Amino acid sequence: MPTLANIDTGLWLCSGVCGAAMLVWLVVGTVVGTRRLKRNKRIARGYCPTCRYDFAGSLVVQCPECGYTLTESEHKRLERMHVALVRVREEERGGRDG
């Protein structure tokens, strides 16, 4: 028959294992989340997510530096960034001419 001491030991052991598992889950989640955020920021700014090659002024699907192939959603983001950059440059030229 289990004694109170054995039950307490089992509870402490179970809570310790669960606590360690949660800690590992939090650390791994933080690392993966941080990497995804950095990757998304690079793409949004017009850089290759792998080697940080600057895509400014080009609408390539594959990075000429490292060979990384952009996904469809990454390429669409790059196109939107490119269109916005062209508009800004046109507005700057229009302001100088007038």
C-alpha positions in Angstrom: 0.0 0.0 0.0 1.4 3.4 -0.9 2.4 5.7 1.9 2.0 9.4 2.1 5.7 9.9 1.6 5.7 7.9 -1.6 2.7 9.9 -3.0 4.5 13.2 -2.2 7.6 12.0 -3.9 5.7 11.0 -7.0 3.9 14.4 -7.1 7.1 16.3 -6.7 8.7 14.2 -9.4 5.8 14.7 -11.8 5.7 18.5 -11.2 9.4 18.7 -11.8 9.2 16.8 -15.1 6.3 18.9 -16.2 8.0 22.1 -15.2 11.2 21.1 -17.1 9.1 20.3 -20.2 7.4 23.6 -20.1 10.7 25.4 -19.8 12.1 23.6 -22.8 8.9 24.3 -24.7 9.2 28.1 -23.9 12.9 28.3 -24.8 12.4 26.4 -28.1 9.3 28.5 -28.9 11.1 31.7 -28.2 14.1 30.8 -30.5 11.9 29.6 -33.3 9.6 32.7 -33.0 12.6 35.1 -33.0 14.0 33.5 -36.1 10.7 33.8 -37.9 10.3 37.4 -37.0 13.8 38.2 -38.2 13.2 36.3 -41.4 9.9 38.2 -42.0 11.6 41.5 -41.4 14.3 40.7 -43.9 11.8 39.8 -46.6 9.7 42.9 -45.8 12.7 45.1 -46.2 13.7 43.5 -49.5 16.5 41.2 -48.4 17.0 37.5 -48.9 16.0 35.7 -45.7 19.0 33.4 -45.9 22.0 35.5 -46.9 20.6 39.0 -46.6 21.2 39.8 -50.3 19.5 43.2 -51.2 16.7 42.6 -53.7 16.1 46.3 -54.1 15.3 47.2 -57.7 14.8 43.6 -58.8 11.9 41.2 -58.8 13.8 37.9 -59.0 12.3 34.6 -57.7 15.7 33.1 -56.8 18.5 34.8 -54.9 21.5 35.2 -57.2 23.8 35.1 -54.1 22.8 31.9 -52.3 20.2 30.3 -54.6 17.3 30.5 -52.1 14.0 30.4 -53.9 11.3 32.7 -52.6 7.9 31.2 -51.8 4.9 32.7 -53.6 3.9 34.8 -50.5 7.5 36.1 -50.0 7.6 37.1 -53.7 4.3 38.9 -53.4 5.7 40.8 -50.4 8.8 41.7 -52.4 6.6 43.0 -55.2 4.6 45.2 -52.9 7.8 46.6 -51.4 9.1 47.2 -54.9 6.0 49.1 -56.0 6.1 51.2 -52.9 9.7 52.1 -53.5 9.0 53.1 -57.1 6.2 55.4 -55.9 8.4 57.1 -53.4 11.2 57.6 -55.9 8.6 59.1 -58.4 7.3 61.4 -55.8 10.8 62.6 -54.9 11.5 63.3 -58.6 8.2 65.1 -59.0 9.0 67.3 -56.0 12.4 68.3 -57.5 11.0 69.1 -60.9 8.2 71.4 -59.6 
